[in-house]
Amino acid sequence: MTAKADIKRIAEGIDSQFGDEVTAFFDRETGDVLFITGEDRNAVEQGDPLDSYPEWQHEMLETAKMITNDTVGL
């Protein structure tokens, strides 16, 4: 089932774009706006192991992996 979209959250995601540094994606399943940095996306595309990054960065890298692999219907 498709989630209901919160137009305010989508607009905030669009407004918070920081050039090439941060990109926002809309998750059609949850209605969430997800953000990833170009650095996180590059790390995922290069296949860098998760444990080569600090623990605080793992969640962001998992999000980047999900977006890059388009496992959530973005």
Biopython code that builds the backbone (N, CA, C, O; Angstrom):
import numpy as np
from Bio.PDB.StructureBuilder import StructureBuilder

atoms = [
    (1, "MET", "N", (0.836, -1.170, 0.000)),
    (1, "MET", "CA", (0.000, 0.000, 0.000)),
    (1, "MET", "C", (0.888, 1.243, 0.000)),
    (1, "MET", "O", (1.939, 1.259, 0.641)),
    (2, "THR", "N", (0.476, 2.253, -0.699)),
    (2, "THR", "CA", (1.221, 3.495, -0.792)),
    (2, "THR", "C", (0.880, 4.400, 0.385)),
    (2, "THR", "O", (-0.285, 4.523, 0.765)),
    (3, "ALA", "N", (1.907, 5.037, 0.964)),
    (3, "ALA", "CA", (1.705, 5.942, 2.092)),
    (3, "ALA", "C", (1.131, 7.270, 1.624)),
    (3, "ALA", "O", (1.312, 7.670, 0.474)),
    (4, "LYS", "N", (0.441, 7.946, 2.528)),
    (4, "LYS", "CA", (-0.043, 9.285, 2.228)),
    (4, "LYS", "C", (1.133, 10.247, 2.300)),
    (4, "LYS", "O", (1.984, 10.139, 3.183)),
    (5, "ALA", "N", (1.171, 11.177, 1.374)),
    (5, "ALA", "CA", (2.264, 12.145, 1.322)),
    (5, "ALA", "C", (1.938, 13.355, 2.182)),
    (5, "ALA", "O", (0.823, 13.876, 2.145)),
    (6, "ASP", "N", (2.913, 13.793, 2.950)),
    (6, "ASP", "CA", (2.796, 15.019, 3.732)),
    (6, "ASP", "C", (3.451, 16.125, 2.916)),
    (6, "ASP", "O", (4.678, 16.226, 2.878)),
    (7, "ILE", "N", (2.651, 16.947, 2.269)),
    (7, "ILE", "CA", (3.162, 17.956, 1.349)),
    (7, "ILE", "C", (4.127, 18.913, 2.043)),
    (7, "ILE", "O", (5.078, 19.389, 1.422)),
    (8, "LYS", "N", (3.894, 19.199, 3.318)),
    (8, "LYS", "CA", (4.803, 20.087, 4.055)),
    (8, "LYS", "C", (6.195, 19.461, 4.156)),
    (8, "LYS", "O", (7.196, 20.153, 3.972)),
    (9, "ARG", "N", (6.268, 18.164, 4.444)),
    (9, "ARG", "CA", (7.565, 17.483, 4.548)),
    (9, "ARG", "C", (8.256, 17.425, 3.195)),
    (9, "ARG", "O", (9.478, 17.552, 3.118)),
    (10, "ILE", "N", (7.500, 17.238, 2.143)),
    (10, "ILE", "CA", (8.087, 17.223, 0.802)),
    (10, "ILE", "C", (8.659, 18.597, 0.479)),
    (10, "ILE", "O", (9.776, 18.707, -0.025)),
    (11, "ALA", "N", (7.889, 19.645, 0.771)),
    (11, "ALA", "CA", (8.360, 21.008, 0.509)),
    (11, "ALA", "C", (9.606, 21.320, 1.326)),
    (11, "ALA", "O", (10.532, 21.954, 0.820)),
    (12, "GLU", "N", (9.643, 20.881, 2.586)),
    (12, "GLU", "CA", (10.828, 21.101, 3.413)),
    (12, "GLU", "C", (12.032, 20.382, 2.822)),
    (12, "GLU", "O", (13.146, 20.905, 2.847)),
    (13, "GLY", "N", (11.812, 19.196, 2.297)),
    (13, "GLY", "CA", (12.898, 18.448, 1.664)),
    (13, "GLY", "C", (13.443, 19.161, 0.453)),
    (13, "GLY", "O", (14.655, 19.221, 0.247)),
    (14, "ILE", "N", (12.557, 19.696, -0.341)),
    (14, "ILE", "CA", (12.985, 20.428, -1.530)),
    (14, "ILE", "C", (13.718, 21.700, -1.125)),
    (14, "ILE", "O", (14.749, 22.035, -1.709)),
    (15, "ASP", "N", (13.192, 22.411, -0.127)),
    (15, "ASP", "CA", (13.811, 23.651, 0.330)),
    (15, "ASP", "C", (15.183, 23.433, 0.944)),
    (15, "ASP", "O", (16.027, 24.328, 0.904)),
    (16, "SER", "N", (15.416, 22.268, 1.507)),
    (16, "SER", "CA", (16.679, 22.046, 2.198)),
    (16, "SER", "C", (17.765, 21.472, 1.293)),
    (16, "SER", "O", (18.798, 21.028, 1.795)),
    (17, "GLN", "N", (17.568, 21.467, 0.001)),
    (17, "GLN", "CA", (18.600, 21.001, -0.926)),
    (17, "GLN", "C", (19.805, 21.933, -0.825)),
    (17, "GLN", "O", (19.652, 23.155, -0.853)),
    (18, "PHE", "N", (20.979, 21.368, -0.711)),
    (18, "PHE", "CA", (22.204, 22.142, -0.595)),
    (18, "PHE", "C", (23.094, 21.884, -1.797)),
    (18, "PHE", "O", (24.207, 21.380, -1.651)),
    (19, "GLY", "N", (22.614, 22.224, -2.980)),
    (19, "GLY", "CA", (23.402, 21.996, -4.190)),
    (19, "GLY", "C", (23.683, 20.522, -4.377)),
    (19, "GLY", "O", (22.785, 19.688, -4.252)),
    (20, "ASP", "N", (24.923, 20.203, -4.675)),
    (20, "ASP", "CA", (25.322, 18.813, -4.897)),
    (20, "ASP", "C", (25.667, 18.097, -3.601)),
    (20, "ASP", "O", (25.919, 16.892, -3.615)),
    (21, "GLU", "N", (25.683, 18.816, -2.476)),
    (21, "GLU", "CA", (26.111, 18.225, -1.218)),
    (21, "GLU", "C", (25.075, 17.288, -0.612)),
    (21, "GLU", "O", (25.426, 16.219, -0.114)),
    (22, "VAL", "N", (23.801, 17.678, -0.646)),
    (22, "VAL", "CA", (22.734, 16.885, -0.038)),
    (22, "VAL", "C", (21.581, 16.766, -1.029)),
    (22, "VAL", "O", (21.194, 17.740, -1.675)),
    (23, "THR", "N", (21.040, 15.551, -1.136)),
    (23, "THR", "CA", (19.908, 15.307, -2.021)),
    (23, "THR", "C", (18.769, 14.716, -1.198)),
    (23, "THR", "O", (18.995, 13.875, -0.328)),
    (24, "ALA", "N", (17.554, 15.155, -1.474)),
    (24, "ALA", "CA", (16.370, 14.641, -0.785)),
    (24, "ALA", "C", (15.624, 13.685, -1.708)),
    (24, "ALA", "O", (15.542, 13.906, -2.916)),
    (25, "PHE", "N", (15.083, 12.618, -1.120)),
    (25, "PHE", "CA", (14.297, 11.631, -1.847)),
    (25, "PHE", "C", (13.006, 11.393, -1.086)),
    (25, "PHE", "O", (12.990, 11.404, 0.145)),
    (26, "PHE", "N", (11.934, 11.180, -1.815)),
    (26, "PHE", "CA", (10.638, 10.889, -1.211)),
    (26, "PHE", "C", (10.409, 9.390, -1.233)),
    (26, "PHE", "O", (10.423, 8.770, -2.296)),
    (27, "ASP", "N", (10.197, 8.806, -0.058)),
    (27, "ASP", "CA", (9.919, 7.379, 0.077)),
    (27, "ASP", "C", (8.411, 7.182, -0.043)),
    (27, "ASP", "O", (7.656, 7.554, 0.855)),
    (28, "ARG", "N", (7.979, 6.598, -1.155)),
    (28, "ARG", "CA", (6.546, 6.418, -1.408)),
    (28, "ARG", "C", (5.899, 5.423, -0.462)),
    (28, "ARG", "O", (4.681, 5.450, -0.288)),
    (29, "GLU", "N", (6.678, 4.547, 0.152)),
    (29, "GLU", "CA", (6.103, 3.563, 1.069)),
    (29, "GLU", "C", (5.791, 4.158, 2.435)),
    (29, "GLU", "O", (4.767, 3.834, 3.037)),
    (30, "THR", "N", (6.674, 5.031, 2.930)),
    (30, "THR", "CA", (6.504, 5.579, 4.277)),
    (30, "THR", "C", (6.040, 7.024, 4.293)),
    (30, "THR", "O", (5.542, 7.502, 5.313)),
    (31, "GLY", "N", (6.197, 7.732, 3.174)),
    (31, "GLY", "CA", (5.878, 9.148, 3.129)),
    (31, "GLY", "C", (6.988, 10.025, 3.667)),
    (31, "GLY", "O", (6.827, 11.242, 3.759)),
    (32, "ASP", "N", (8.117, 9.421, 4.028)),
    (32, "ASP", "CA", (9.253, 10.171, 4.567)),
    (32, "ASP", "C", (10.068, 10.822, 3.461)),
    (32, "ASP", "O", (10.109, 10.343, 2.327)),
    (33, "VAL", "N", (10.710, 11.918, 3.816)),
    (33, "VAL", "CA", (11.699, 12.531, 2.946)),
    (33, "VAL", "C", (13.058, 12.125, 3.501)),
    (33, "VAL", "O", (13.373, 12.410, 4.656)),
    (34, "LEU", "N", (13.860, 11.458, 2.676)),
    (34, "LEU", "CA", (15.168, 10.959, 3.088)),
    (34, "LEU", "C", (16.254, 11.835, 2.492)),
    (34, "LEU", "O", (16.136, 12.298, 1.357)),
    (35, "PHE", "N", (17.310, 12.062, 3.257)),
    (35, "PHE", "CA", (18.410, 12.902, 2.805)),
    (35, "PHE", "C", (19.699, 12.099, 2.780)),
    (35, "PHE", "O", (19.967, 11.317, 3.691)),
    (36, "ILE", "N", (20.501, 12.293, 1.732)),
    (36, "ILE", "CA", (21.839, 11.708, 1.710)),
    (36, "ILE", "C", (22.813, 12.737, 1.145)),
    (36, "ILE", "O", (22.447, 13.612, 0.362)),
    (37, "THR", "N", (24.062, 12.599, 1.570)),
    (37, "THR", "CA", (25.109, 13.470, 1.041)),
    (37, "THR", "C", (25.761, 12.799, -0.158)),
    (37, "THR", "O", (25.670, 11.584, -0.330)),
    (38, "GLY", "N", (26.407, 13.591, -0.968)),
    (38, "GLY", "CA", (27.156, 13.041, -2.093)),
    (38, "GLY", "C", (28.256, 12.113, -1.620)),
    (38, "GLY", "O", (28.563, 11.117, -2.275)),
    (39, "GLU", "N", (28.853, 12.441, -0.476)),
    (39, "GLU", "CA", (29.913, 11.606, 0.096)),
    (39, "GLU", "C", (29.379, 10.224, 0.474)),
    (39, "GLU", "O", (30.017, 9.208, 0.199)),
    (40, "ASP", "N", (28.202, 10.196, 1.107)),
    (40, "ASP", "CA", (27.604, 8.913, 1.488)),
    (40, "ASP", "C", (27.239, 8.096, 0.254)),
    (40, "ASP", "O", (27.461, 6.885, 0.219)),
    (41, "ARG", "N", (26.685, 8.747, -0.746)),
    (41, "ARG", "CA", (26.322, 8.053, -1.982)),
    (41, "ARG", "C", (27.574, 7.478, -2.658)),
    (41, "ARG", "O", (27.562, 6.338, -3.122)),
    (42, "ASN", "N", (28.639, 8.261, -2.711)),
    (42, "ASN", "CA", (29.885, 7.782, -3.316)),
    (42, "ASN", "C", (30.444, 6.586, -2.565)),
    (42, "ASN", "O", (30.931, 5.639, -3.181)),
    (43, "ALA", "N", (30.377, 6.619, -1.234)),
    (43, "ALA", "CA", (30.875, 5.504, -0.428)),
    (43, "ALA", "C", (30.116, 4.225, -0.763)),
    (43, "ALA", "O", (30.714, 3.157, -0.888)),
    (44, "VAL", "N", (28.800, 4.338, -0.907)),
    (44, "VAL", "CA", (27.975, 3.169, -1.237)),
    (44, "VAL", "C", (28.297, 2.675, -2.642)),
    (44, "VAL", "O", (28.451, 1.473, -2.859)),
    (45, "GLU", "N", (28.398, 3.590, -3.592)),
    (45, "GLU", "CA", (28.667, 3.202, -4.975)),
    (45, "GLU", "C", (30.041, 2.562, -5.129)),
    (45, "GLU", "O", (30.236, 1.710, -5.996)),
    (46, "GLN", "N", (31.000, 2.972, -4.288)),
    (46, "GLN", "CA", (32.339, 2.390, -4.345)),
    (46, "GLN", "C", (32.411, 1.064, -3.601)),
    (46, "GLN", "O", (33.396, 0.336, -3.724)),
    (47, "GLY", "N", (31.380, 0.746, -2.835)),
    (47, "GLY", "CA", (31.342, -0.520, -2.119)),
    (47, "GLY", "C", (32.181, -0.540, -0.861)),
    (47, "GLY", "O", (32.576, -1.610, -0.398)),
    (48, "ASP", "N", (32.465, 0.634, -0.295)),
    (48, "ASP", "CA", (33.244, 0.687, 0.940)),
    (48, "ASP", "C", (32.510, -0.066, 2.046)),
    (48, "ASP", "O", (31.296, 0.081, 2.184)),
    (49, "PRO", "N", (33.226, -0.875, 2.838)),
    (49, "PRO", "CA", (32.565, -1.603, 3.925)),
    (49, "PRO", "C", (32.064, -0.645, 5.007)),
    (49, "PRO", "O", (32.725, 0.342, 5.333)),
    (50, "LEU", "N", (30.907, -0.945, 5.546)),
    (50, "LEU", "CA", (30.281, -0.110, 6.561)),
    (50, "LEU", "C", (31.185, 0.070, 7.777)),
    (50, "LEU", "O", (31.239, 1.154, 8.357)),
    (51, "ASP", "N", (31.892, -0.990, 8.165)),
    (51, "ASP", "CA", (32.725, -0.898, 9.367)),
    (51, "ASP", "C", (33.984, -0.051, 9.181)),
    (51, "ASP", "O", (34.744, 0.136, 10.131)),
    (52, "SER", "N", (34.215, 0.461, 7.980)),
    (52, "SER", "CA", (35.351, 1.362, 7.779)),
    (52, "SER", "C", (34.965, 2.811, 8.102)),
    (52, "SER", "O", (35.780, 3.722, 7.958)),
    (53, "TYR", "N", (33.727, 3.013, 8.535)),
    (53, "TYR", "CA", (33.221, 4.336, 8.898)),
    (53, "TYR", "C", (32.834, 4.343, 10.369)),
    (53, "TYR", "O", (32.536, 3.293, 10.939)),
    (54, "PRO", "N", (32.836, 5.526, 10.991)),
    (54, "PRO", "CA", (32.417, 5.614, 12.396)),
    (54, "PRO", "C", (30.967, 5.169, 12.560)),
    (54, "PRO", "O", (30.158, 5.295, 11.640)),
    (55, "GLU", "N", (30.657, 4.654, 13.729)),
    (55, "GLU", "CA", (29.311, 4.135, 13.985)),
    (55, "GLU", "C", (28.223, 5.185, 13.756)),
    (55, "GLU", "O", (27.139, 4.848, 13.282)),
    (56, "TRP", "N", (28.491, 6.443, 14.082)),
    (56, "TRP", "CA", (27.481, 7.490, 13.930)),
    (56, "TRP", "C", (27.080, 7.681, 12.470)),
    (56, "TRP", "O", (26.019, 8.237, 12.188)),
    (57, "GLN", "N", (27.913, 7.228, 11.545)),
    (57, "GLN", "CA", (27.644, 7.419, 10.118)),
    (57, "GLN", "C", (26.918, 6.222, 9.494)),
    (57, "GLN", "O", (26.460, 6.303, 8.354)),
    (58, "HIS", "N", (26.812, 5.130, 10.221)),
    (58, "HIS", "CA", (26.232, 3.901, 9.669)),
    (58, "HIS", "C", (24.789, 4.078, 9.204)),
    (58, "HIS", "O", (24.427, 3.596, 8.130)),
    (59, "GLU", "N", (23.968, 4.756, 9.988)),
    (59, "GLU", "CA", (22.563, 4.927, 9.600)),
    (59, "GLU", "C", (22.453, 5.724, 8.299)),
    (59, "GLU", "O", (21.637, 5.403, 7.435)),
    (60, "MET", "N", (23.274, 6.758, 8.165)),
    (60, "MET", "CA", (23.249, 7.564, 6.936)),
    (60, "MET", "C", (23.697, 6.730, 5.738)),
    (60, "MET", "O", (23.141, 6.856, 4.647)),
    (61, "LEU", "N", (24.700, 5.879, 5.942)),
    (61, "LEU", "CA", (25.178, 5.034, 4.852)),
    (61, "LEU", "C", (24.145, 3.977, 4.478)),
    (61, "LEU", "O", (23.999, 3.644, 3.301)),
    (62, "GLU", "N", (23.433, 3.452, 5.457)),
    (62, "GLU", "CA", (22.364, 2.487, 5.172)),
    (62, "GLU", "C", (21.248, 3.156, 4.362)),
    (62, "GLU", "O", (20.693, 2.553, 3.443)),
    (63, "THR", "N", (20.930, 4.395, 4.709)),
    (63, "THR", "CA", (19.927, 5.143, 3.943)),
    (63, "THR", "C", (20.412, 5.364, 2.522)),
    (63, "THR", "O", (19.654, 5.190, 1.568)),
    (64, "ALA", "N", (21.678, 5.748, 2.378)),
    (64, "ALA", "CA", (22.250, 5.961, 1.042)),
    (64, "ALA", "C", (22.229, 4.666, 0.236)),
    (64, "ALA", "O", (21.966, 4.683, -0.967)),
    (65, "LYS", "N", (22.504, 3.551, 0.896)),
    (65, "LYS", "CA", (22.485, 2.251, 0.211)),
    (65, "LYS", "C", (21.069, 1.918, -0.258)),
    (65, "LYS", "O", (20.874, 1.456, -1.382)),
    (66, "MET", "N", (20.092, 2.153, 0.602)),
    (66, "MET", "CA", (18.699, 1.885, 0.263)),
    (66, "MET", "C", (18.275, 2.737, -0.937)),
    (66, "MET", "O", (17.599, 2.248, -1.841)),
    (67, "ILE", "N", (18.676, 4.010, -0.941)),
    (67, "ILE", "CA", (18.324, 4.910, -2.036)),
    (67, "ILE", "C", (19.057, 4.520, -3.310)),
    (67, "ILE", "O", (18.455, 4.449, -4.382)),
    (68, "THR", "N", (20.348, 4.268, -3.196)),
    (68, "THR", "CA", (21.156, 3.926, -4.366)),
    (68, "THR", "C", (20.660, 2.645, -5.022)),
    (68, "THR", "O", (20.645, 2.533, -6.247)),
    (69, "ASN", "N", (20.254, 1.679, -4.199)),
    (69, "ASN", "CA", (19.743, 0.415, -4.728)),
    (69, "ASN", "C", (18.248, 0.482, -5.016)),
    (69, "ASN", "O", (17.668, -0.484, -5.513)),
    (70, "ASP", "N", (17.620, 1.613, -4.707)),
    (70, "ASP", "CA", (16.188, 1.857, -4.901)),
    (70, "ASP", "C", (15.343, 0.700, -4.385)),
    (70, "ASP", "O", (14.512, 0.146, -5.104)),
    (71, "THR", "N", (15.574, 0.348, -3.120)),
    (71, "THR", "CA", (14.823, -0.753, -2.526)),
    (71, "THR", "C", (13.516, -0.305, -1.899)),
    (71, "THR", "O", (12.769, -1.133, -1.377)),
    (72, "VAL", "N", (13.224, 0.993, -1.940)),
    (72, "VAL", "CA", (12.008, 1.480, -1.291)),
    (72, "VAL", "C", (11.066, 2.197, -2.251)),
    (72, "VAL", "O", (10.112, 2.838, -1.809)),
    (73, "GLY", "N", (11.310, 2.104, -3.533)),
    (73, "GLY", "CA", (10.421, 2.729, -4.504)),
    (73, "GLY", "C", (10.465, 4.241, -4.483)),
    (73, "GLY", "O", (9.435, 4.909, -4.390)),
    (74, "LEU", "N", (11.679, 4.773, -4.572)),
    (74, "LEU", "CA", (11.846, 6.229, -4.548)),
    (74, "LEU", "C", (11.625, 6.822, -5.903)),
    (74, "LEU", "O", (11.725, 8.038, -6.068)),
]
sb = StructureBuilder()
sb.init_structure("model")
sb.init_model(0)
sb.init_chain("A")
sb.init_seg("    ")
for serial, (resi, resn, name, xyz) in enumerate(atoms, 1):
    if name == "N":
        sb.init_residue(resn, " ", resi, " ")
    sb.init_atom(name, np.array(xyz, "f"), 0.0, 1.0, " ", f" {name:<3s}", serial, name[0])
structure = sb.get_structure()
